[in-house]
Amino acid sequence: MNSDFSLLEALVPDVLKILRQRYLVLEQIALHAPIGRRSVAQHLGLSERNIRTETEYLSQLDLIETKSFGMFLTEKGEKTLQDAGPLIDRLFNAGETELALAKKLGIERTLIVPGNADLQDRVYEEMGEELSSALNLLLPLGHSIVTILGGAALAKSAKYLSPSLGNNRQLEFVPGRGALGENVETQSNTIVQEMAAKTSGTYKTLYLPEQVSAAAYKSLIRESSIADVLQDISQSDAVIHGIGLAQEMAQRRGYNSIRLSELREKKAVTECFGCFFDEKGKVVDRITQVGLQFENLYKIPHIFAFACGARKAKAIKAYMPNAPHQTWLITDEGASNMILKGK
């Protein structure tokens, strides 16, 4: 980003967020025209009210036209979208490899840091810094709720969030799931405390087992303290989650040898949100968990998948057919090279 835009962002903190949002609205209309506001809102994970405001403004600028059957770009809108593409890519540092990886995975954006986390611990610092920059770009000023799901990579990177992320924001971090009975340092309860401390934010905790019976789940969600956290999760502005290897996550969840063998027979590759996916993205097993449910992910405006290392490449690729389009993947060259080369 050049110095002129840095100055502009300092004077008008939301300018880049607004620019990017209007570009994405134009892009969705171009891709799906004629299209209604509700569909645009669903594609971008934004409220219909937000989209109504943006489309009314774009209409006043003669960039879009609205008919009874939907919205479409005007000739001026098509040229503006075409001309703005390179500027958007340059401003938001989307390199050719990042664009290629996002296209291959069918998600909005990827951020790739140098190195391979399987071999270099410094990768976690750079991933933490990229996450901090992305949150600073996308989160509005004022109050925001950020839901965190645990994991080793996120635990190692959380301490690298910039304190400036909290400037003019009241950030509230909440855990997206209960504890796994794993190392306390990698649990979401611990990570939300770390992130809140770095950004002068607040946090809530969810101290209960993640995996419970269906009957226990119905009982637990009625508890006021748990219901309070679940309410915050449902109103999240952003979710940050890892992508786990199926066998490792099953072991951490206490699967016995018989269930582990069944997972192998089902060819489970990865796990996210209590769902186990095969290499084609099909759900082959699932647990009842307290916290963020996979089906509700599409309602969250901003989603960050956080996974790195060449050994995670197959897991990342297996999960992505299920990822909402508004997902940003933060990863490293170790994983991205494996995915793009088709290994």
N, C-alpha and C positions, 0 to 999 in steps of 0.2 A: 504494500500500500504506500503510495507516495505521500510526501509531506503535506500537500494541499488537502488530501482527504483526511489525513491525521488531524490537521487543524480543524477541518469541518466537523469531524466526529467529536472533537473536544468541545466545540461550541454548541453543537446540536447532537447530543449523545445517541439519539435514536435514528439518525439519518441513514446509516447503513442498513439497519434493520428494516426500515420502511422501504428503502430502495430494493433490497433483496425480496421482500414480501410482495411488492408490486410486480417485480419481474416474474416471480413464481406464479402469480395469478395470471398474468399475460401468457405465460408458458402453458399453463393448464388449459386455458381457453383455446390456445392454438392447437394443442394436442387433441382435444376432445370436442371441439365445436361441431354443432351447437350444443352448449352445455349450460345447465342451470347453476345458480349460486350454491344450492345445497351440495351438488356433486363436487364443485370446486372446493368447498369447505371440507368435505370428506377426504378428498385427495390430499389436501394440505394439512389436515389435522387442526384446522382453525374453526372458530365459531362462525355461524351464518351471519351474525351481526357484523363481525369483522369483515367478512367478504363483501357484505352489502355496502359497507362504507368505502372499501377499496374500489369496488366496481363502479360505484356512482362517481367517484373521482376520476377513474380511468375513462368513463363515458364522457365526462365534462371535457376531458383532454382530447376527445375524439380518437381514442385508441381502441375502444371497443364499441360495439353496437348491440343493443338488447332487443330481441323480438319475443313474441309469445312462445316460440319453440326453443329459445335459448340464446346464449351470448356467442358472439364471434368477433374476431379482430377486424378492424378497418384496415385499409391499405396503409394508413399511417401507423397503425398498431403493429402490423406485420414488419414494417421497416424498422420501427423502434425496437421491437424484440430482437430482430436480427443484429442491429447495431449494438444493442446492449450486451449481447452474449459475451463477447471478448472482454468487455469492461467488468462484468460480473465475475468472470473467471479470474481476471487479474486481481481484482479487489479482494476476493476471498481465497486467493492462493490455490486455486484448483489447477494442478499440473496435469499433463497429458495422462500420466499413469493413474492419478486419482480419478480423472474423468472416465478412463477406460474401465477401472475396477468398479466404479459406481454403476456404470452402464451394464456391465456383466452381471452384477449382483441385483440389479433392478431397484436400487435405492437412491435417495436424493443426493448423497454426498459421501465421499470417503476422505479421510485424512491419514496420510502415510508418513511415518517417521522413519529415518534411516536406521538400518541395523536389523538384528534378529534377536528378539528377547530370549530365545532359547540359549543364546551364547553371551549376550551383553545386557547387563543390568541397567546401563544408562538409558536404554530404550524407555524404561518406565518414567524417567524424569521428563523426557521429551513428550511422551504421551500425555502425562499430566498437564504439561504446559499447553498442548494442543486442546485438551479438554477445557481448560480454563479459558482460552481464547474463544473457543466455540460457544461456550456458555455466555461469555461476555457479549458476543455478537447477537445471540438469539434471545436471551432472556430479557423481558421488559424491565424497566426501572420500577421501583416499588417492591411490593411483596410477590415472592415466587415460591412455589413448593417444588422441591426436587426430590424425586424418589430414587433411592439407591438400592441395588441388589448387590450382594457381596461378591467376593472373588479375589483371588490372589493378585491378579494384574491391577485391578482397581485399588486394592489395599496398598500396593506399592506406589501407585501414582497419586493417590489422594493428597499426600503432603505437599505436592508441587502445585496445587491450586494457588493462584495469585491472590493476595489480600485485597487487591484493587477490584476484584470481582464483586466485593461487597459494597463498593462505593455507590451510594444512591439506591441501594437495594436492601430489602429485608428478606434474606434468604432463609428458608426453612427446609431442613433436610430430614427426610423420613425414611425408615427402612421399608423395602418393598416385600420383605418376607421375614419369617421368624428365623431362629438359629438352626444350623444344621448339625450341631454337636461337633463342629469342626474347630480348628484353631481360631481362638477368639479374635485374632488380628485380622482375619479375612472375612469376618461376619459383617453384615450390613449395619448392625447396631454400633459396631466400632467405627466403621468408615464414616457414618453420618456425624459422629462426634468429631472426627478428624477434620472433615470438610467444614463443619460449622466453626471450629476453632480457627481455621485458616482464613475464613471470610467474615468473621465477626457475625455469624448467623446463629440461628437456633436449631435445635434438633429434638426429635422424639425417638423413643425406642419401642421395640416390640419383642419383649422377652418371653417367648414361648416357643415350643418346637415348631419347625416349619411344617413337617409332615404329620398329619393327624387323620383320624378316621372321619368319615362323613358325618357321623353323629356328633363327634367332638367338635367338628368345624362349626356345625349349626349352633352349638351351645356357646362356643368361644366368641363368635362374632357378635353375640348379644352383650358381652361385657363392655362396659362404658369406655374403659381405657383403650381396649382393642378397637372398638367401633370408632373412636376418635381418630386413631391412626389410619384406619381403613377409609374414613371419610376424606382425610387429607390426601391419601393415595389417589382416590377417585378424582380429586381436583388438581392433580399435578400439572405443572407447566412443563416439566421435563422428567424423563426417566433415563437412568444410566444403568446398564446391565452388562454382565459378562456373557460369554458363550463357552459352555463347559464341554469337556470330553465325556461321552456317555458313561463309559465304565468307571471313570474316576468319580463322577458325580453320583453314580449309583452306590458306589462304595461309601462315599461320605454320607449318603442318606441311609446307610445301614442295610442295603440289600444283602440278602444271604446268597450263598453260592448257587442255589437253584434259580433265584430271580436274576442273578448276574448271567447265568447260562442262557436264560430265556431272552435276555436283552441281546446277547450275542447272536442267538438264532434269528431274532427279528432284525438283525443288522443295524442296531441303533448306533448312530455316529455322534450325535451331539445332544445337549440338554439345555433348555432355557425355560424359565417360568414353570418348572415342574413337568414340562413336556419333553419326551425323548423322541428325536427325529431320526429317520434313516437318511441315507445320502441323497434321496430325492426330495427330502423335506416332508415326508409323510410322518404323522404322529403315530408311533408304534407302542407307546406306553405313557402313562400319566399318573401322577400322584395327586391326592387332595392336599392342597397347601393353603396356609393362612397368609394373606398378603395380596400382592398384585396378581390378577388373573390374566392369562394370555389373551383372552377374548377382549379385554378392556384396553389393551395396548393401543388400538387404533384410535382411541379417543384422545390420546396424549399429543399435544402439539409438537413436542420435540423429543426424539428418542436417540440415545447414543448407545451403540453396541461397542463394547470395549473388549478387544481380544487381540493377542499378538503372539508371535513366534511361529515358525514354520510348522510345528506340530499341531497348531490350531487351524491350519488352512482348510482341511477337509471339514472340520466342524463348522467353521464360518460359512463355507459354501453350502453345507447341508441345511443350516438354519435360514439362510437369506430368502428362500422362496416364501417364507412365512412372515418376513419382516415387513411392517408397514412402510409405505413409500417414504415417509418423512424421517426414516432412520438415517443417521450418520454413523458410519463405521470408523472408529479410530483404531488403527492397526500399525504394523511395521512392515518393512520390506520383506522380512522373512516369510510372513504369511501372504502378503500381496503377490509376490513373485510366484509362489507356488500356485496360487489361484489363477493368475493370468496365464501361466504357462500350461495350465491344465493338468498338473501332476497330481 
